[in-house]
């Protein structure tokens, strides 16, 4: 089912923008190609997956052709929106393609081509490959466009355009020349009932409504003075990962993009992790967005059960599905040959004790803004915390979902402390019924366990798991979650150990894979971008604001041309892992807010810390 119009190599991960409607999303490359799109939901099968296999994955390209070989590509967002503009520049003329998904529940993609200067020829190629490329498309012409169906499904999708079309087996191709200021459109519609009138009036109307929606959402938030544009872009990206229908939040928009090129660390992140979603809510709440927190709490509480068990999985499907079996798409060659291409995620069955802390922290933030939780919600939450009092010591797979042996991880122990601490705070602040004496006793035992059993005096740091000699960047969360005073000598010693072992310039590894802590997978992954932003915030909280600011600015140079990030970075600056990655953008927001407060004098004097950085006697910072 390969297309003769398909490129030999995929577009780079970083060479994409993203559009979406809080139901699904699409990646748009700088050459005007949509090469990743799941339909009808973000965790549904792909219709286009050329990013994972240019020949067999399928794509939807609308690009300016007919110019010189020197044509340049540029992308930008309409400010404060998720409306993407791709520009094509050369001496013969300038063309633009504007892409967006209306936020009206229709599931449509609107692509508008326009000749900005001079006459511009636009080329359209659509190579649909339904069901992850496992089904052959059946393409039929209709008035004003064509339909795509596939065997084994009653689903039919529609494409409407005035571009003259030629159906070539499983592909569609068309070319049109536009005079200066002239426009044409291609509209993807999931069903005939959504058939639009493809004219300037239709596109202008939905474009205006979509623009207004995003402007109103941004205007309802509170953003820092410094780095506002970066924070707004991160917030808009996080919003695209939320489900307007269910209240769930996807960890990332894609599956199968590798953490190591050519390696096996290729996961499906199109599901809602309790951890990632809770961190997302924490960051959005700091910007003044609380509706998302309420929606997610409702989503999770519907699935929490009142039994002797904790009642929560570590992740769910976007619709709340509990079974997420993992399988391989062997017919796809993978991004630059990275196999296997996985869908589903077997980690859903893991025990990860940290999820309770992240979730309770998000609930605590929401309760401070919106008041006490409903009693039915609190009853389930307090039941979970009662269970945690008896089980916080259990070994698990840790925050990074190791596929090695279960251990007593620092990340899990720390976040169990957070869960009980936040539960106590909510109960006291909101006058909720709870056995707070028991919670407090167990919280203090956890604190004692961390300080005594996870501290290694030889290394001068808190280690990855009990008895370990290795470090884990998750330790950077200790001052961020208020477990330890950032001036505590144990903490400053730990921060210096992290600097020595895990930090290279502004890039931070989450851990070093050794025989002692092997995660069960081959290959050496890149720097974890979330850990890099954690490091920036930890530096700032410890007092090294000037150093934190410098590294924060350096990290900006690793963003793609639109301010977007994937999960990891290579030393050469290549984006690795799934994209866009929620964890990265939420940690950017948190670090930016803290630095903004410091630089505005809300915390400490930045000039003092610049001197402290330069005169640090150990020469670490």
C-alpha positions in Angstrom: 0.0 0.0 0.0 3.0 2.3 -0.4 2.5 5.6 -2.3 4.7 6.6 -5.2 4.5 10.2 -3.8 5.8 9.2 -0.4 9.2 10.5 0.7 12.0 8.0 1.4 12.7 9.3 4.9 10.3 10.7 7.5 10.3 14.3 8.6 12.2 14.9 11.8 10.2 14.9 15.0 11.1 18.5 15.7 10.0 19.7 12.3 6.3 19.7 13.2 3.6 21.8 14.6 0.5 20.4 16.2 -3.2 21.2 15.8 -6.1 19.6 17.6 -9.6 19.9 19.1 -9.3 18.2 22.6 -10.4 15.0 21.0 -7.6 14.2 18.7 -4.6 16.0 17.2 -2.5 16.0 14.0 1.1 16.8 13.4 1.9 19.1 10.5 5.4 19.1 9.1 7.2 22.2 7.8 6.7 21.0 4.2 2.9 21.0 4.7 2.5 17.3 5.3 0.2 15.9 8.0 2.1 12.7 8.7 0.5 11.7 12.0 -3.2 11.7 12.7 -5.4 9.3 14.8 -9.1 9.1 14.0 -11.6 9.7 15.6 -9.8 10.0 19.0 -6.2 10.5 20.1 -5.9 6.8 21.1 -7.7 5.5 18.1 -5.9 3.9 15.0 -4.1 6.3 12.7 -5.4 7.4 9.3 -2.0 8.9 8.6 1.3 7.6 10.1 4.0 8.5 7.6 6.1 9.8 10.5 6.5 6.1 11.4 6.7 4.7 7.9 6.8 7.1 4.9 5.9 4.5 2.4 3.2 2.5 4.3 2.0 4.9 7.0 0.0 7.4 4.8 0.1 11.2 4.7 -2.0 14.3 3.8 0.2 16.9 2.0 -0.8 20.4 0.9 2.3 22.2 -0.2 3.5 25.0 -2.5 5.1 23.5 -5.6 6.2 24.7 -9.0 8.8 27.1 -7.6 12.6 27.0 -7.4 14.6 24.5 -5.5 15.5 27.3 -3.0 12.0 27.4 -1.6 12.1 28.0 2.2 9.6 26.6 4.7 8.6 28.5 7.8 5.9 27.8 10.5 4.2 30.0 13.1 1.1 30.0 15.2 -1.5 32.7 15.0 -0.6 34.3 18.4 -2.3 32.8 21.5 -4.0 30.1 19.4 -3.5 26.5 18.1 -4.0 27.7 14.5 -0.9 26.9 12.6 0.5 28.7 9.5 3.1 27.1 7.2 4.8 29.5 4.8 6.5 28.7 1.6 9.0 31.3 0.4 11.0 31.8 -2.8 11.8 34.5 -5.4 8.8 33.6 -7.5 6.2 34.1 -4.7 5.0 33.4 -1.2 2.4 30.8 -0.3 0.7 29.9 3.0 -1.2 26.9 4.3 -3.3 27.6 7.4 -4.2 24.5 9.4 -6.6 24.1 12.4 -9.3 21.8 13.9 -12.5 23.6 14.9 -13.3 23.1 18.6 -16.9 22.2 18.0 -16.8 18.4 18.3 -17.0 17.9 14.5 -13.6 16.3 14.3 -12.8 18.2 11.1 -9.4 19.4 9.8 -9.5 22.6 7.8 -6.6 23.4 5.5 -6.6 26.8 3.7 -4.0 27.5 0.9 -3.4 31.2 0.0 -1.1 32.9 -2.5 0.4 35.8 -0.5 2.6 37.3 -3.2 2.6 36.4 -6.8 1.0 33.3 -8.4 1.7 30.2 -6.4 1.0 26.5 -7.4 -0.2 24.3 -4.6 0.1 20.5 -4.8 -2.2 18.2 -2.9 -1.5 14.5 -2.2 -3.6 12.4 0.1 -2.6 8.8 0.8 -4.9 7.5 3.6 -3.8 4.3 5.3 -6.6 3.4 7.8 -6.1 1.3 10.9 -2.4 1.9 11.4 -1.9 1.1 7.7 -3.4 -2.4 8.2 -6.4 -1.8 5.9 -6.5 -0.9 2.3 -8.5 2.3 1.6 -11.4 2.4 -0.7 -11.6 5.8 -2.4 -14.7 7.0 -4.2 -15.2 10.3 -6.0 -18.1 12.5 -5.0 -19.2 15.9 -6.0 -16.7 18.4 -4.6 -14.2 15.7 -3.3 -14.0 12.1 -2.4 -14.7 9.5 0.3 -12.5 7.0 2.0 -13.7 3.8 3.5 -12.0 0.6 4.5 -12.8 -3.1 4.9 -14.1 -4.2 8.3 -15.4 -0.7 9.3 -18.6 1.2 8.6 -16.6 4.4 9.1 -16.4 6.7 6.0 -14.5 9.9 5.9 -14.9 12.8 3.4 -12.6 15.2 1.8 -13.9 18.3 0.2 -12.0 20.7 -2.1 -12.3 22.6 -5.4 -8.8 21.5 -6.4 -9.1 19.2 -9.4 -8.4 15.7 -8.3 -7.0 12.5 -9.8 -7.6 9.2 -8.0 -4.7 6.9 -8.5 -5.6 3.6 -6.8 -5.1 4.2 -3.1 -3.9 7.8 -3.5 -5.4 11.1 -4.5 -3.4 13.9 -6.2 -4.3 17.4 -7.3 -2.7 20.7 -8.4 -4.0 24.2 -8.5 -2.5 27.6 -9.3 -3.7 30.5 -7.2 -3.3 34.2 -8.2 -2.1 36.6 -5.5 -4.6 36.9 -2.6 -6.6 33.9 -4.0 -7.4 31.0 -1.6 -8.7 27.4 -1.8 -9.4 24.9 0.9 -9.3 21.2 1.7 -11.6 20.1 4.5 -11.5 16.6 6.2 -14.9 15.6 7.6 -15.5 12.4 9.6 -19.1 12.1 8.3 -21.4 13.3 5.5 -23.7 15.1 8.0 -20.8 17.4 8.7 -20.4 18.3 5.0 -19.5 22.0 4.9 -19.9 24.4 2.0 -16.2 24.7 1.1 -16.0 28.4 0.4 -14.5 31.5 1.9 -17.6 32.1 4.1 -17.4 28.7 5.8 -13.7 28.8 6.4 -13.9 32.4 7.7 -16.6 31.5 10.1 -15.0 28.4 11.7 -11.6 30.1 11.6 -13.0 33.1 13.6 -14.8 30.9 16.1 -11.7 28.7 16.6 -9.5 31.8 17.0 -11.9 33.3 19.5 -12.0 30.1 21.6 -8.3 30.0 22.0 -8.0 33.7 22.7 -10.6 33.6 25.4 -9.0 30.5 27.0 -5.6 32.2 27.1 -7.0 35.5 28.4 -8.7 33.6 31.3 -5.3 32.6 32.6 -2.6 34.4 34.5 0.9 34.3 32.9 4.3 35.3 34.1 6.0 38.5 32.9 9.1 36.8 31.8 8.9 34.1 29.0 5.2 34.7 28.5 5.2 33.4 24.9 6.9 30.1 25.9 4.5 29.6 28.8 1.5 30.3 26.7 2.6 27.9 24.0 3.2 25.2 26.6 -0.2 25.8 28.2 -2.0 25.7 24.8 -0.1 22.4 24.1 -1.2 20.9 27.4 -4.8 21.9 26.6 -4.7 20.1 23.3 -3.8 16.9 25.3 -7.0 17.2 27.4 -10.2 15.4 26.5 -13.2 17.8 26.4 -15.5 14.7 26.4 -14.0 12.7 29.3 -11.8 15.1 31.3 -8.8 12.7 30.8 -5.4 14.0 29.8 -3.0 12.3 27.4 0.7 12.0 28.3 1.7 12.8 24.6 0.1 13.0 21.2 1.9 10.0 19.6 3.1 6.4 19.9 6.2 4.6 18.7 8.6 7.5 18.4 11.9 6.3 19.8 13.8 7.4 22.9 16.9 5.8 21.1 17.1 5.9 17.3 17.0 2.3 16.1 16.3 0.9 19.6 13.4 -0.7 21.4 12.3 2.1 23.7 9.3 3.0 21.6 6.2 3.4 23.7 2.5 4.4 23.2 1.8 7.6 25.2 -1.7 8.3 24.0 -3.3 7.4 27.3 -4.0 9.2 30.6 -1.4 8.5 33.3 -2.5 9.5 36.8 1.0 10.9 37.3 1.3 13.0 34.1 -2.3 14.3 34.3 -1.8 15.3 38.0 1.4 17.2 37.1 -0.4 18.8 34.2 -3.2 20.0 36.5 -0.6 21.4 39.0 0.9 23.5 36.2 -2.4 24.6 34.7 -3.6 25.5 38.2 -0.6 27.8 38.7 -1.8 29.7 35.7 -5.3 30.0 37.1 -6.9 27.1 35.2 -9.1 24.9 37.5 -11.8 23.6 35.3 -9.4 21.0 33.9 -8.6 19.8 37.5 -12.3 19.4 38.3 -12.9 17.4 35.2 -10.0 15.1 35.8 -10.9 14.5 39.4 -14.4 13.5 38.3 -12.9 11.2 35.6 -10.7 9.5 38.1 -13.2 9.3 40.9 -15.7 7.5 38.7 -13.1 4.8 38.3 -11.8 4.6 41.9 -13.4 1.8 43.8 -14.2 1.7 47.5 -12.5 -1.5 48.4 -9.6 -2.6 50.5 -7.3 -2.0 47.6 -6.1 1.4 46.4 -8.7 1.4 43.6 -6.6 3.1 41.0 -4.6 2.0 38.0 -1.5 4.0 37.0 -3.1 4.8 33.6 -6.4 4.5 31.6 -7.6 4.9 28.1 -8.9 8.3 27.3 -12.4 7.0 27.7 -11.5 5.3 31.0 -10.7 1.9 29.5 -8.8 -0.2 32.0 -7.3 -2.7 29.6 -4.5 -1.4 27.4 -2.8 -4.5 25.9 0.5 -4.0 24.2 1.2 -5.2 20.7 3.6 -4.5 17.8 2.9 -3.1 14.4 5.5 -5.2 12.5 4.4 -3.9 9.1 5.6 -0.4 9.9 9.4 0.2 9.6 9.4 2.7 12.5 10.9 6.2 12.8 14.3 5.9 11.0 14.1 2.1 11.5 13.3 2.1 15.2 11.4 -1.1 16.0 9.2 -2.4 17.4 6.4 0.1 16.8 4.2 -0.5 19.8 0.6 0.3 20.4 -1.0 -0.2 23.8 1.1 0.0 27.0 1.6 -3.0 29.2 2.7 -0.7 32.0 -1.0 -0.2 32.8 -0.8 -3.4 35.0 2.2 -2.1 37.0 2.2 -1.0 40.6 3.5 2.5 40.9 3.1 3.9 44.4 4.0 7.5 43.3 0.7 8.1 41.6 -1.1 8.8 44.9 1.2 11.7 45.8 0.9 13.4 42.4 -2.9 13.1 42.4 -3.4 14.3 46.0 -1.1 17.3 45.3 -3.3 18.2 42.3 -6.5 17.8 44.5 -4.9 19.9 47.2 -4.2 22.7 44.7 -7.7 22.6 43.4 -9.3 22.6 46.8 -7.4 25.7 47.8 -9.0 27.5 44.8 -12.4 25.9 44.7 -13.1 24.9 48.3 -13.7 21.5 49.9 -14.3 18.5 47.6 -17.7 16.8 47.5 -18.1 14.3 50.3 -18.5 11.4 47.8 -15.1 12.3 46.3 -13.5 12.8 49.8 -14.8 9.4 50.9 -12.9 7.7 48.1 -9.8 9.8 48.6 -9.7 9.1 52.3 -10.2 5.4 51.6 -7.2 5.5 49.3 -5.1 7.2 51.9 -6.2 4.7 54.5 -5.0 1.9 52.2 -1.7 3.8 51.6 -1.0 3.9 55.4 -0.8 0.1 55.3 1.0 -0.3 51.9 3.4 2.6 51.3 6.4 0.3 51.8 5.5 -2.0 48.9 8.2 -2.4 46.2 7.1 -1.3 42.7 8.3 -0.3 39.3 8.9 3.4 40.1 8.0 6.6 38.5 9.9 5.7 35.3 8.0 2.4 34.8 11.1 0.1 34.9 10.7 -3.2 33.2 13.3 -4.6 35.6 12.8 -6.0 39.1 10.4 -4.2 41.6 12.2 -2.1 44.2 11.6 0.4 47.0 12.1 3.5 44.9 12.8 6.9 46.3 10.2 8.4 43.9 7.5 6.2 45.3 8.4 6.7 48.9 8.6 10.5 48.4 5.3 10.7 46.7 3.6 8.5 49.3 4.7 11.2 51.8 3.2 13.8 49.6 -0.1 12.0 49.4 -0.5 11.7 53.1 0.8 15.3 53.7 -1.7 16.8 51.2 -4.5 14.7 52.6 -3.8 16.0 56.1 -3.8 19.6 54.8 -7.1 19.2 52.9 -8.7 17.6 56.0 -7.5 20.4 58.2 -8.1 23.3 55.8 -11.5 22.2 54.6 -12.7 20.6 57.9 -13.1 17.2 56.3 -13.6 14.0 58.4 -10.5 11.8 58.4 -8.2 9.8 60.7 -5.6 12.5 60.5 -3.7 11.2 63.5 -3.0 7.9 61.7 -2.1 9.7 58.5 0.3 12.0 60.3 2.0 9.0 62.0 2.5 7.2 58.8 3.6 10.3 57.0 6.3 10.9 59.6 7.4 7.2 59.3 7.9 7.7 55.6 9.9 10.8 56.2 12.1 9.0 58.6 12.5 6.1 56.1 13.7 8.5 53.4 16.1 10.4 55.5 17.7 7.4 57.0 17.3 4.5 54.5 17.8 6.4 51.2 20.7 8.6 52.2 24.2 7.5 51.2 26.9 9.4 53.1 29.7 8.2 50.7 27.9 9.7 47.8 26.4 12.6 49.8 23.0 12.2 48.2 19.6 10.5 48.3 19.8 7.5 46.0 17.5 5.9 43.4 16.2 3.1 45.6 16.9 1.7 49.0 20.4 0.2 49.1 21.3 1.7 45.7 24.6 3.5 44.9 23.1 5.3 41.9 21.3 8.7 41.5 17.9 9.4 39.9 16.9 12.9 38.8 13.5 12.4 40.5 15.4 13.5 43.6 15.0 17.0 42.2 11.4 16.9 43.3 12.2 16.9 47.0 12.3 20.7 47.5 9.6 21.2 44.8 7.1 19.2 46.8 8.2 20.8 50.1 9.7 17.6 51.5 13.0 19.2 52.4 14.2 22.8 53.0 16.3 23.7 49.9 18.9 25.1 52.4 19.2 21.8 54.2 22.8 20.5 53.9 21.6 17.1 52.9 19.7 18.7 50.0 22.6 21.0 48.8 24.9 18.0 48.9 22.4 16.0 46.8 22.1 18.8 44.3 25.9 18.9 43.8 25.9 15.1 43.4 23.2 15.4 40.7 25.3 18.0 39.0 28.4 15.7 39.0 26.7 12.5 37.8 23.6 13.4 35.7 24.0 16.9 34.4 25.8 17.9 31.2 25.5 21.7 30.6 21.7 22.1 30.7 20.8 18.5 29.8 19.9 16.1 32.6 19.7 12.3 32.4 17.0 10.7 34.5 19.4 8.0 35.6 22.4 6.0 34.4 21.6 2.4 33.4 23.9 0.1 35.3 23.9 -3.6 36.3 22.6 -2.6 39.7 19.6 -0.7 38.5 19.1 -2.1 35.0 15.6 -1.2 33.7 15.3 -4.3 31.6 15.8 -2.6 28.2 18.7 -2.1 25.8 20.1 1.2 24.7 21.2 4.4 26.3 18.5 7.0 26.1 18.9 10.8 25.7 18.5 13.5 28.3 15.1 13.7 29.8 13.7 17.2 29.2 11.4 17.2 32.2 14.4 16.5 34.4 16.3 19.4 32.8 13.4 21.8 33.8 13.2 20.2 37.3 16.9 20.9 37.7 16.4 24.6 36.7 13.6 25.0 39.3 15.6 23.1 42.0 18.6 25.5 41.4 16.3 28.5 41.7 14.7 27.2 44.9 18.1 26.5 46.4 19.2 30.1 45.7 21.2 29.8 42.5 18.8 32.0 40.4 21.4 33.3 38.0 22.6 29.8 37.2 19.0 28.6 36.8 18.1 31.5 34.5 21.1 30.8 32.3 20.3 27.1 32.0 16.6 27.9 31.4 17.6 30.1 28.4 19.9 27.4 27.1 17.0 24.9 27.2 14.9 27.3 25.1 17.5 26.8 22.3 16.5 23.1 22.2 12.8 23.8 21.6 11.7 23.4 18.0 10.9 26.4 15.8 7.4 26.7 17.5 8.5 26.3 21.1 7.5 22.6 21.3 9.3 19.8 22.9 9.3 16.0 22.7 10.2 13.7 25.7 14.0 13.6 25.3 16.9 15.4 23.7 20.2 14.1 22.2 23.4 15.9 22.8 23.1 17.2 19.3 19.7 18.7 20.0 17.6 16.1 18.2 14.2 15.5 19.6 13.5 12.0 20.8 10.4 10.2 22.1 6.8 11.0 21.7 5.6 14.5 20.7 4.4 16.9 22.0 5.2 15.7 25.5 3.1 16.9 28.3 5.6 16.3 31.1 8.1 18.6 29.4 5.7 21.5 28.9 4.3 21.3 32.4 7.8 21.4 33.9 8.7 24.3 31.7 5.7 26.2 33.1 6.6 25.5 36.7 10.2 26.5 36.3 9.2 29.7 34.4 6.8 30.7 37.1 9.3 30.2 39.9 12.1 32.1 38.1 9.7 34.9 37.2 8.8 35.4 40.9 12.5 35.4 41.8 13.4 37.9 39.1 10.5 40.1 40.1 11.6 40.2 43.8 8.8 37.9 45.1 11.3 35.4 46.5 14.9 36.4 47.0 17.3 39.0 45.5 18.6 37.5 42.2 21.8 39.7 42.3 22.7 38.1 45.6 22.4 34.6 44.1 24.5 35.6 41.0 27.3 36.4 43.4 26.8 33.2 45.3 27.0 31.2 42.1 30.2 32.8 41.0 31.9 32.5 44.4 30.7 29.0 45.3 33.7 27.5 47.1 33.2 24.0 45.6 33.2 25.3 42.1 30.1 23.3 41.3 27.8 26.1 40.1 
